[in-house]
């Protein structure tokens, strides 16, 4: 039994616990797909291991560890089940964003129970009507991963412009379970176990202090910074979040390489009699996939090491650097999907069976490409433009 919370827990402890869970998560992957949700047992395992505490403020029993620890746990989990790693990423990262909210909102969520979990869907589709003390809030949002395991949700909405203003203001609205419904409709080709169902809100009142302005996240100066003063909470929100939806892909590709090596050691082509381990194409596909995993992992860790050092030094992260890091995150799912395509090719006829776990990874990675944050084209164009002297056009960086 792991301690619920302990100042003695280390990054190595947490990563080792994730490694121990990989075989069990692989066994549960089919169950997650069938149920359209990560098993309750898996969430309980994550809670016992302390995974959700990594980015949570110490004031509420969290560890306030560097983001590198969070992402290494996510990559490790993904080797066993990408759906479980995806849910872990997008649920646990909310414990970081909640630290940016007004202290009253933090107390409402964690005041009595520091293990309460929050899902999200940041689509800006909420209908927002300003009223005294806050907002009347309604709408229907898609893609709320892990929503059935959570008691709160973060939802995107646009506040209509006031007189003299030209653009609406984007905010995230924090809503308790009593004020929304989870509509089960997750029927998809990949990431089936994430349970990314719809959220429906009908005329809920959201006080102003339970909202987070996008501009505050961009400027690294949010209400919660008054009480959560660690450098961790001075990072740009976008940089933390986009990696939460791309990093599982790196671990999933590593898992596919591991499986491919196991299968190749036993497979002989019935048509040619050649061992897969002796096939030059399979050898190159395996080598390039493993090299890509190593490169993407190193870039991820380097980027957050750099940003954390800037935060500790009280230095702003240049816009050009944020644009570069944003593109590197968006490129991950596309690159991983390309490499798993090649690995699946050398699985032969076994590669078309849904019972082949590499096939599941193939489908999961292609599903991950559909997330707006993983759409490489707009972020590539923006990064290229900035490199060539054009103005930045993306402010979710």
Secondary structure, DSSP 4 states (H G I P E B T S, - for coil): ---SS-TT--HHHHHHHHHHHHHHHHHHHHHHHHHTS--HHHHHHHHHHTGGGTTS-GGGT-----HHHHHHHHHHHHHH-HHHHHHHHHHHTHHHHGGGS-HHHHHHHHSS-TT--EEEEEEEEEEEEEETTEEEEEEEEEEETTGGG-SEEEEEEEEPPPTT--S-EEEEEEEEGGG-EEE-----SS-GGG--EEEEEEEEEEEGGGEEEHHHHHHT--GGGGT--SGGGGS-HHHHHHHHTTHHHHHHHHHHHHHHHHHHTT-B-TTT--BGGG-HHHHHHHHHHHHHHHHHHHHHHHHHHHHHHHHHTTPPPPHHHHHHHHHHHHHHHHHHHHHHHHHHHTTGGGGG-TTSHHHHHHHHHHHHTTSGGG-HHHHHHHHHHHHTTPPP-----
